[in-house]
Protein backbone atom coordinates (compact mmCIF):
# COMPACT_ATOMS: atom_id res chain seq x y z
CA UNK A 1 0.00 0.00 0.00
CA UNK A 2 1.49 3.38 -1.07
CA UNK A 3 2.02 5.97 1.67
CA UNK A 4 0.25 9.27 0.95
CA UNK A 5 2.32 12.32 1.92
CA UNK A 6 0.64 15.58 3.00
CA UNK A 7 0.63 18.59 0.68
CA UNK A 8 3.77 20.63 1.39
CA UNK A 9 1.60 23.75 1.64
CA UNK A 10 0.13 22.29 4.82
CA UNK A 11 3.53 22.06 6.52
CA UNK A 12 4.88 24.58 9.00
CA UNK A 13 7.69 26.96 8.05
CA UNK A 14 10.13 24.97 10.22
CA UNK A 15 9.30 21.67 8.54
CA UNK A 16 9.45 23.28 5.09
CA UNK A 17 12.93 24.68 5.86
CA UNK A 18 14.10 21.21 6.91
CA UNK A 19 12.75 19.81 3.63
CA UNK A 20 14.74 22.42 1.68
CA UNK A 21 17.98 21.36 3.36
CA UNK A 22 17.28 17.67 2.81
CA UNK A 23 16.41 18.29 -0.82
CA UNK A 24 19.69 20.14 -1.38
CA UNK A 25 21.64 17.42 0.40
CA UNK A 26 20.04 14.82 -1.82
CA UNK A 27 21.03 16.73 -4.95
CA UNK A 28 24.58 17.06 -3.64
CA UNK A 29 24.74 13.30 -3.19
CA UNK A 30 23.90 12.79 -6.84
CA UNK A 31 20.18 12.06 -6.72
CA UNK A 32 18.16 13.58 -9.54
CA UNK A 33 15.73 16.40 -8.85
CA UNK A 34 12.83 14.06 -9.72
CA UNK A 35 14.05 11.38 -7.30
CA UNK A 36 14.40 13.91 -4.48
CA UNK A 37 10.97 15.36 -5.22
CA UNK A 38 9.31 11.92 -5.19
CA UNK A 39 11.05 10.96 -1.94
CA UNK A 40 10.08 14.14 -0.08
CA UNK A 41 6.62 14.59 -1.57
CA UNK A 42 7.48 17.78 -3.44
CA UNK A 43 7.11 19.00 -7.01
CA UNK A 44 10.18 18.57 -9.21
CA UNK A 45 9.96 22.25 -10.23
CA UNK A 46 10.20 23.25 -6.55
CA UNK A 47 13.35 21.18 -5.98
CA UNK A 48 14.83 22.53 -9.23
CA UNK A 49 14.21 26.12 -8.12
CA UNK A 50 15.84 25.49 -4.73
CA UNK A 51 18.86 23.75 -6.26
CA UNK A 52 19.42 26.43 -8.91
CA UNK A 53 19.33 29.22 -6.31
CA UNK A 54 21.68 27.32 -3.99
CA UNK A 55 24.12 26.44 -6.78
CA UNK A 56 24.30 30.07 -7.93
CA UNK A 57 24.37 32.00 -4.67
CA UNK A 58 24.42 29.63 -1.68
CA UNK A 59 21.95 29.08 1.17
CA UNK A 60 21.12 32.77 1.55
CA UNK A 61 19.64 32.76 -1.95
CA UNK A 62 17.01 30.14 -1.15
CA UNK A 63 13.44 31.48 -1.57
CA UNK A 64 11.76 31.86 1.82
CA UNK A 65 8.30 32.98 0.79
CA UNK A 66 5.73 30.32 0.09
CA UNK A 67 4.70 29.90 -3.52
CA UNK A 68 1.74 28.27 -5.19
CA UNK A 69 -1.96 28.82 -4.73
CA UNK A 70 -3.09 28.51 -1.09
CA UNK A 71 -5.05 25.36 -0.28
CA UNK A 72 -8.75 25.97 -0.67
CA UNK A 73 -8.48 29.02 -2.91
CA UNK A 74 -10.45 28.77 -6.12
CA UNK A 75 -12.88 26.19 -4.78
CA UNK A 76 -16.45 26.58 -5.93
CA UNK A 77 -18.10 25.48 -2.70
CA UNK A 78 -17.47 27.17 0.62
CA UNK A 79 -16.67 25.04 3.66
CA UNK A 80 -20.20 25.57 4.94
CA UNK A 81 -21.75 24.51 1.63
CA UNK A 82 -19.46 21.47 1.41
CA UNK A 83 -20.46 20.43 4.94
CA UNK A 84 -24.16 20.62 4.04
CA UNK A 85 -23.69 18.52 0.89
CA UNK A 86 -21.82 15.88 2.89
CA UNK A 87 -24.57 15.83 5.52
CA UNK A 88 -27.17 15.16 2.81
CA UNK A 89 -25.05 12.37 1.31
CA UNK A 90 -24.68 10.75 4.74
CA UNK A 91 -28.28 11.05 5.87
CA UNK A 92 -30.52 10.95 2.77
CA UNK A 93 -31.01 8.88 -0.34
CA UNK A 94 -31.09 10.67 -3.72
CA UNK A 95 -34.87 10.22 -3.83
CA UNK A 96 -35.26 11.82 -0.39
CA UNK A 97 -33.08 14.73 -1.49
CA UNK A 98 -35.13 15.26 -4.65
CA UNK A 99 -32.46 13.96 -7.04
CA UNK A 100 -33.37 11.53 -9.84
CA UNK A 101 -30.87 8.74 -9.25
CA UNK A 102 -30.93 5.34 -7.50
CA UNK A 103 -27.53 5.95 -5.84
CA UNK A 104 -25.19 8.82 -5.04
CA UNK A 105 -23.11 8.84 -8.23
CA UNK A 106 -20.89 11.76 -9.26
CA UNK A 107 -23.61 13.00 -11.60
CA UNK A 108 -26.21 12.74 -8.83
CA UNK A 109 -24.00 14.78 -6.49
CA UNK A 110 -23.55 17.37 -9.25
CA UNK A 111 -27.36 17.55 -9.57
CA UNK A 112 -27.63 17.96 -5.80
CA UNK A 113 -25.16 20.85 -5.79
CA UNK A 114 -27.04 22.49 -8.66
CA UNK A 115 -30.33 22.03 -6.82
CA UNK A 116 -29.03 23.38 -3.49
CA UNK A 117 -26.85 26.27 -4.69
CA UNK A 118 -27.61 26.83 -8.37
CA UNK A 119 -24.02 26.02 -9.28
CA UNK A 120 -23.07 23.70 -12.15
CA UNK A 121 -19.91 21.70 -11.49
CA UNK A 122 -18.32 19.28 -13.99
CA UNK A 123 -18.65 15.61 -13.05
CA UNK A 124 -14.84 15.28 -12.92
CA UNK A 125 -14.62 18.15 -10.43
CA UNK A 126 -17.35 16.52 -8.33
CA UNK A 127 -15.15 13.43 -8.25
CA UNK A 128 -12.30 15.51 -6.83
CA UNK A 129 -14.61 16.91 -4.15
CA UNK A 130 -15.75 13.38 -3.20
CA UNK A 131 -12.17 12.18 -3.04
CA UNK A 132 -11.23 15.13 -0.80
CA UNK A 133 -14.19 14.37 1.46
CA UNK A 134 -13.06 10.71 1.76
CA UNK A 135 -15.96 9.22 -0.23
CA UNK A 136 -15.11 6.17 -2.34
CA UNK A 137 -17.04 4.32 -5.05
CA UNK A 138 -18.41 0.92 -4.02
CA UNK A 139 -21.16 -1.49 -4.92
CA UNK A 140 -24.37 -0.25 -3.28
CA UNK A 141 -25.90 -2.23 -0.46
CA UNK A 142 -29.40 -3.33 -1.43
CA UNK A 143 -32.12 -2.00 0.85
CA UNK A 144 -35.80 -2.78 0.36
CA UNK A 145 -38.12 0.23 0.24
CA UNK A 146 -40.89 -1.47 2.18
CA UNK A 147 -38.82 -2.25 5.27
CA UNK A 148 -40.38 -1.19 8.54
CA UNK A 149 -37.68 0.71 10.46
CA UNK A 150 -39.37 0.03 13.79
CA UNK A 151 -39.57 -3.70 13.02
CA UNK A 152 -35.87 -3.72 12.12
CA UNK A 153 -34.97 -1.83 15.31
CA UNK A 154 -36.99 -4.25 17.40
CA UNK A 155 -35.27 -7.22 15.74
CA UNK A 156 -31.76 -5.85 16.30
CA UNK A 157 -32.28 -4.51 19.81
CA UNK A 158 -34.82 -6.89 21.34
CA UNK A 159 -35.83 -10.00 19.36
CA UNK A 160 -32.45 -11.31 18.27
CA UNK A 161 -30.71 -10.61 21.62
CA UNK A 162 -33.50 -12.61 23.27
CA UNK A 163 -32.94 -15.49 20.82
CA UNK A 164 -29.22 -15.40 21.61
CA UNK A 165 -29.89 -15.48 25.33
CA UNK A 166 -32.24 -18.46 25.03
CA UNK A 167 -29.79 -20.30 22.78
CA UNK A 168 -27.07 -19.89 25.36
CA UNK A 169 -29.34 -21.15 28.13
CA UNK A 170 -30.53 -24.19 26.15
CA UNK A 171 -27.24 -24.89 24.32
CA UNK A 172 -29.09 -24.47 21.02
CA UNK A 173 -27.46 -23.75 17.67
CA UNK A 174 -28.64 -20.57 15.91
CA UNK A 175 -28.77 -21.19 12.15
CA UNK A 176 -29.57 -18.75 9.35
CA UNK A 177 -31.57 -20.20 6.46
CA UNK A 178 -32.22 -19.01 2.92
CA UNK A 179 -32.91 -20.28 -0.60
CA UNK A 180 -31.23 -19.20 -3.81
CA UNK A 181 -31.13 -20.22 -7.45
CA UNK A 182 -28.26 -20.27 -9.95
CA UNK A 183 -28.38 -20.22 -13.75
CA UNK A 184 -25.98 -21.74 -16.23
CA UNK A 185 -25.79 -18.45 -18.16
CA UNK A 186 -24.85 -16.28 -15.16
CA UNK A 187 -21.32 -14.89 -14.91
CA UNK A 188 -20.79 -11.98 -12.51
CA UNK A 189 -17.21 -11.16 -13.51
CA UNK A 190 -16.04 -8.53 -16.00
CA UNK A 191 -14.25 -9.42 -19.22
CA UNK A 192 -11.64 -7.49 -21.21
CA UNK A 193 -11.86 -6.63 -24.91
CA UNK A 194 -10.22 -4.13 -27.23
CA UNK A 195 -11.39 -0.55 -26.87
CA UNK A 196 -14.60 -0.06 -28.84
CA UNK A 197 -15.43 -3.78 -28.85
CA UNK A 198 -17.79 -5.46 -26.38
CA UNK A 199 -16.73 -8.35 -24.17
CA UNK A 200 -18.81 -11.37 -25.18
CA UNK A 201 -19.56 -14.73 -23.64
CA UNK A 202 -21.02 -17.90 -25.14
CA UNK A 203 -23.95 -18.87 -22.91
CA UNK A 204 -25.94 -22.12 -22.75
CA UNK A 205 -29.71 -22.46 -22.55
CA UNK A 206 -31.00 -19.87 -20.08
CA UNK A 207 -33.54 -22.41 -18.77
CA UNK A 208 -30.75 -24.40 -17.09
CA UNK A 209 -31.24 -23.63 -13.39
CA UNK A 210 -30.67 -25.32 -10.05
CA UNK A 211 -31.64 -24.27 -6.55
CA UNK A 212 -30.17 -24.43 -3.07
CA UNK A 213 -31.54 -24.19 0.44
CA UNK A 214 -28.92 -23.81 3.15
CA UNK A 215 -28.46 -22.98 6.80
CA UNK A 216 -25.26 -21.70 8.41
CA UNK A 217 -24.19 -20.71 11.92
CA UNK A 218 -21.70 -18.17 13.20
CA UNK A 219 -19.72 -21.15 14.49
CA UNK A 220 -19.07 -22.16 10.88
CA UNK A 221 -21.47 -25.08 10.44
CA UNK A 222 -23.13 -25.69 7.06
CA UNK A 223 -26.28 -27.64 6.13
CA UNK A 224 -27.71 -27.69 2.61
CA UNK A 225 -29.92 -29.39 0.05
CA UNK A 226 -30.07 -28.86 -3.72
CA UNK A 227 -33.23 -29.16 -5.81
CA UNK A 228 -34.40 -28.25 -9.30
CA UNK A 229 -38.07 -27.45 -8.84
CA UNK A 230 -39.91 -24.79 -6.79
CA UNK A 231 -39.49 -24.82 -3.02
CA UNK A 232 -42.60 -26.31 -1.45
CA UNK A 233 -43.63 -27.13 2.11
CA UNK A 234 -42.81 -30.80 1.50
CA UNK A 235 -39.31 -30.00 0.19
CA UNK A 236 -38.69 -27.63 3.07
CA UNK A 237 -39.70 -30.34 5.58
CA UNK A 238 -37.26 -32.70 3.85
CA UNK A 239 -34.53 -30.13 4.38
CA UNK A 240 -35.49 -29.65 8.02
CA UNK A 241 -35.24 -33.41 8.57
CA UNK A 242 -31.77 -33.39 7.05
CA UNK A 243 -30.84 -30.41 9.19
CA UNK A 244 -31.79 -32.17 12.42
CA UNK A 245 -30.03 -35.37 11.36
CA UNK A 246 -26.82 -33.38 11.00
CA UNK A 247 -26.72 -32.11 14.60
CA UNK A 248 -27.52 -33.35 18.07
CA UNK A 249 -28.30 -29.89 19.42
CA UNK A 250 -31.57 -28.04 19.30
CA UNK A 251 -31.76 -25.62 16.37
CA UNK A 252 -33.11 -22.08 16.41
CA UNK A 253 -33.66 -21.48 12.69
CA UNK A 254 -33.86 -17.89 11.47
CA UNK A 255 -35.48 -17.44 8.06
CA UNK A 256 -37.54 -15.13 5.86
CA UNK A 257 -41.24 -15.11 5.04
CA UNK A 258 -41.17 -17.43 2.02
CA UNK A 259 -44.60 -18.98 1.51
CA UNK A 260 -43.24 -22.50 1.95
CA UNK A 261 -41.75 -21.56 5.33
CA UNK A 262 -45.11 -20.48 6.68
CA UNK A 263 -47.20 -23.32 5.27
CA UNK A 264 -49.52 -25.16 7.68
CA UNK A 265 -47.74 -28.47 7.00
CA UNK A 266 -44.44 -26.92 8.10
CA UNK A 267 -46.02 -25.46 11.25
CA UNK A 268 -47.47 -28.87 12.13
CA UNK A 269 -44.11 -30.59 11.55
CA UNK A 270 -42.28 -28.05 13.71
CA UNK A 271 -44.86 -28.49 16.48
CA UNK A 272 -44.16 -32.23 16.45
CA UNK A 273 -40.42 -31.55 16.77
CA UNK A 274 -40.49 -28.53 19.07
CA UNK A 275 -37.97 -30.15 21.39
CA UNK A 276 -35.45 -30.11 18.52
CA UNK A 277 -36.23 -27.03 16.45
CA UNK A 278 -37.91 -23.62 16.54
CA UNK A 279 -38.41 -21.19 13.64
CA UNK A 280 -37.90 -17.45 13.98
CA UNK A 281 -39.08 -15.23 11.09
CA UNK A 282 -37.03 -12.14 10.36
CA UNK A 283 -38.48 -8.68 9.71
CA UNK A 284 -40.04 -8.40 6.26
CA UNK A 285 -37.81 -7.38 3.32
CA UNK A 286 -34.50 -7.49 5.20
CA UNK A 287 -32.25 -9.86 3.21
CA UNK A 288 -29.17 -7.84 4.18
CA UNK A 289 -29.69 -8.91 7.82
CA UNK A 290 -29.47 -12.62 6.92
CA UNK A 291 -25.91 -13.98 6.91
CA UNK A 292 -26.91 -16.77 4.53
CA UNK A 293 -27.44 -14.15 1.81
CA UNK A 294 -23.67 -13.59 1.72
CA UNK A 295 -23.14 -17.31 1.18
CA UNK A 296 -25.49 -17.02 -1.80
CA UNK A 297 -23.42 -14.16 -3.24
CA UNK A 298 -20.22 -16.15 -2.74
CA UNK A 299 -21.76 -19.18 -4.43
CA UNK A 300 -22.92 -17.27 -7.51
CA UNK A 301 -19.54 -15.59 -7.89
CA UNK A 302 -17.68 -18.92 -7.78
CA UNK A 303 -19.52 -21.80 -9.44
CA UNK A 304 -19.27 -20.49 -13.02
CA UNK A 305 -15.83 -18.89 -12.70
CA UNK A 306 -14.05 -21.60 -14.70
CA UNK A 307 -16.64 -21.79 -17.50
CA UNK A 308 -20.39 -22.09 -17.89
CA UNK A 309 -22.04 -25.49 -17.26
CA UNK A 310 -23.74 -27.19 -20.17
CA UNK A 311 -26.51 -29.02 -18.33
CA UNK A 312 -28.70 -28.86 -15.24
CA UNK A 313 -26.82 -31.84 -13.78
CA UNK A 314 -23.48 -30.08 -14.28
CA UNK A 315 -24.78 -26.90 -12.63
CA UNK A 316 -26.22 -28.83 -9.68
CA UNK A 317 -22.93 -30.71 -9.31
CA UNK A 318 -21.02 -27.42 -9.15
CA UNK A 319 -23.33 -26.08 -6.44
CA UNK A 320 -22.86 -29.25 -4.39
CA UNK A 321 -19.07 -29.12 -4.89
CA UNK A 322 -19.02 -25.56 -3.58
CA UNK A 323 -21.16 -26.43 -0.57
CA UNK A 324 -19.27 -29.63 0.36
CA UNK A 325 -16.03 -27.66 0.19
CA UNK A 326 -17.53 -24.85 2.26
CA UNK A 327 -18.59 -27.37 4.92
CA UNK A 328 -14.87 -27.97 5.57
CA UNK A 329 -14.03 -24.27 5.75
CA UNK A 330 -15.72 -22.93 8.92
CA UNK A 331 -13.49 -19.84 8.88
CA UNK A 332 -14.90 -18.88 5.50
CA UNK A 333 -18.45 -19.32 6.77
CA UNK A 334 -17.67 -17.14 9.77
CA UNK A 335 -16.46 -14.42 7.41
CA UNK A 336 -20.00 -14.00 6.10
CA UNK A 337 -20.89 -12.71 9.56
CA UNK A 338 -18.22 -10.00 9.28
CA UNK A 339 -20.33 -8.00 6.85
CA UNK A 340 -21.44 -4.77 8.58
CA UNK A 341 -25.12 -5.69 8.19
CA UNK A 342 -24.80 -9.00 10.05
CA UNK A 343 -22.06 -8.30 12.56
CA UNK A 344 -24.82 -8.15 15.17
CA UNK A 345 -25.10 -11.94 14.74
CA UNK A 346 -21.38 -12.74 14.72
CA UNK A 347 -21.33 -13.84 18.35
CA UNK A 348 -18.35 -13.35 20.68
N, C-alpha and C positions, 0 to 999 in steps of 0.2 A: 504494500500500500504506500503510495507516494505521500510524503510529508508536505503539507501546504504551509508556505511561509507567509507571514503577515505583510501587507503592503508597507513599503518603506516609509510612506508618508504618515503612517500611524505611529512610527517610532519617535522616541524622545530625541532631543538634540544630542544628548550624551551618547546614546546608542548609535545614532547616525554618524557621529564623529568617529566612534570606534570602527564602524563599518568602513569608513573612508580609509583609515589606516590599514585595516586588514586587506582591503582591495588593492591598495598600493603595494603592500608587501607581497601579495600574490603575484602581481605583475612583475615585481622585481625578481621573484623566484622563477620566472619563465612561463607562468600560466597565461593563457590567452585572455583577452578581455571578456570574451564570451564565457569561458570556463569560470572565471571569477564571478561574473554576473550571475550565472546559474547557481553557483555554490552559495552565494550570499543573498539570493533572492532580489537582485537588482536588475535594472535595464542595462544592456550592453552600452548604450549611448552614455549613460551616467558614469559608468566605470571609465569609458574612453575619455570623457571630459575631465574627470579627476586625474587620470594618468597623464594627459597632455599638459594640464596646468602644472602638475608636480614636476614633470620632466623638463619643462621650460623654465620654471621660476621657483621650484622648491615648495615646501609645505605651506609657506605663507601665501602662496598663490591659489590654494585650494578654495573653491567657492563655498561660502558659509551659508548663504541664503538658500532657503528651500526653493526648489523649482517644481514645475508641474502644476496641474490644476488641483486645487484642494479637494479632498474626498467629499463627495456629496454635492459639489457645485455642478450645475447643469442638469440636475435630476428634475424630471417632470413633476413627480409627486413630492409633496412635503412629507416630513416625518409623521405628522399627524394624519395625513391622508393615507400614507402607507400603512400605518397602524390600523386604521379603520378597515382597509381592504383585507388585511390579514385576519382581522377579527371575523369578518364575514366568511372568509374561506374556511376558518376553523369551526364556525358555529352554524353555518347554513349550507344547504344544498343549492345548486344553481337555480332549481325551480323555486325554492323559498326566497331567493334573492331576486327573482324576476328575470333570470337569464335563461335563454333557450339553449340548454345543453344538459346531457345526462350526467356529466362529470365536470370537475374544474380543470379544463384544458387551458392552454395558453390563450386560445381564441376566446374562451368563455371569460377568462379573467380580464382580457382586453375589453370585452363587452361590458363587464361589471364596472370597470374604471370609467368607460364612456358614459354609462348610465348614472354613476354616482357623481362624476365631476365634469362631464361634458368634454373630456379630453380623449383624443384618439392616439393610441400608442401602438406602434408596430408590434406584431406578434413576437418577433425576435427580441425586441426590447423588453417585452413582458417576461420572456424567458429569463433574461438577465435579472429582472426584479425578483422573480421566484427563486432563482439560484441564490441571490443575495439574502433572501429571507429564509433560506434553508428549507425550501420546498423541493421535493424530488418527484419525478414521474414514477408511477407504479401502477400495477394492475389494480383496478378498483375492487373493493370488497363489496360483494353483492348484499343488498339489504332490501327486504320486501317492504313495499309501501304499506301493506295492510297489517303490519305488526302493531300490537298494542303495547305501547311503552310501559304502562303500568303492569301488564302481565309479565313482560320481560323483567322488570325490576323485581317483581315478587318472586319470579323463578330464581334469579341470581342471589337475592338477599334473604329469601325465606325458604322456598320450596327445596331447592337443591341442597343447601346446608342441612336441612332436616333429613333429607335422604342420606347424606353422608354420615350424619350422626347415627341414624338407625343402622346403616351398613356396618359401622364400626362396632356397634353394640351386638349385632347379630352375626358378625363375621361373614357378611354377605359380599358378593362381588358386584360392583356397579359396572354394567356394560352398556355401551352406546350402540344402538342399532339403526341401520338404514339400508335402503335398497338403491341400486343403480343399474344402469344398462350401458353396454358398450357396443359400438358398431364397427364393422370391418372397414368402413371407409373413413373413419375418424383418424386424424393425425394432428395433434396440437402443436407440433413444432413448426418453425419457419424453415424455408428452403432458399438457397441462393440461386440466382440466375444473372445473366448479363444485364446491365443497365438497359431499361427499355423493354425487357422481355419478362414475361411472368414466370414464376416458379410453378411447375405443374407436377401432378402426381397421378399415377394410374390407380384408379380405385375399383374395387370389386362391386358386386351387387349391393346396393345400399340397404336391401332387406335383410342382410346377414347381421343378426343381433343376438346377443346373449346377455343374461341378467345375473345379478349377484345380490344376495342379502347377507349382511355380515354384522357382527357385534364385536366390539373391542373394549378393552379396559385400560385405565391409565397405568396398570401394572404390566401391560404389554401382551395380554392374552388376545387370541384371535379365534373366532368361530365364524364359519361361513357355509353357504350353500349356493350353488349355481343352478340356474333354470332358464328355460327358453321361452316360456309362455308368460302370461300376466300373473302377477302375484295375487293369490286368492287366500281366503281364510284357511283352506285345507293345506296349501303350500306353506303358509306361515306357521301353522301348527307343526308341520313336519320339521321345519327349521327349529322351532322351540324345543321339540323332542331331542333333536341333535345337540342343541345347545346344552340342555341339562345332562345329556349323556357324556358331555365333555368336561364336566366339572362336578365336584362333590359338594360344593358350597351352594348356598342359596344365591339366586341371581336377582338383582334389582335392574330391570331392563328399561332403559330410557329410549324413547322412540317418538316419531312424529305421528300425525293424525291420518296416516294412510287408511283408506277405507277397510282394507283387509285387517289392519291392526285392531280396529274397533268393531269387528264383526261379532255377532252374538255367539257364534261357535267358538271364537277365540276366547271371549269372556268366560264361557262355560268351561273351556279347557283349563284356563288359568285358575279358575275357582277350584277345580279338582286337584290342582297342583300348587295351591297357595303356600304350602310349606316349603316349596322349592323355588318359586318364582313370583315376582310381582312386576307389573307394568306401570311405568310412569310416563304419561304423555307430556311432551314439551309444549311451550307456548306456540301458538299458531304462527306459521310463516317465519320460523327462526332457524333455517338450516345452518347458518354460520355458528350457532351455539352447539352444534352436534359434532363431536370430534370425528365421528365416522365419515362425515362429509369430506374430510381432508384425506382419508384413505381413498375415497372414490376419486378424488382429483389425482392422487398419486398413481392409482391404477390406470386411469385413462391416459396419463402422460407416459406410461411405461410399456403397456402391452403391445402397442403397434410401432414401437420405436425402431425395431429391426426390419420392418416391412409389414405390409398389410396382409391379414389372413385371407385365405381364399374360400373358406367354408365356415359354417356355423360351428362345426365340431372343432376346427382349428382355433377359432376365436374363444370358444368355451375352454379349450385346453390351455390357452394362454392366460386366461383369467385364473384358472385353478393353479397354474404354475406360479403366478404372482402371489396368490394367497397362501399356498403351501410354503413358499419361500419366506413370506412375511411372518408366518407363524413361528419361524425360527429366528426372527429378528425383533425381539421385544423392545430393544432400544429405538428401533425405527418407528414402531407403533407409538411409543411414548412421545416421540417427537411431534406427532399430530396434535398432542395436547399442549404443545408449546406455542401454537398459534395464539395471538392476542385474544381472539374471540372465545377460546375454550380454555384459557389458562386457569379459569375459575374451577375447572374440573380436573386439574393436573394432579391434585393430591399434594402430599408433603414432599 
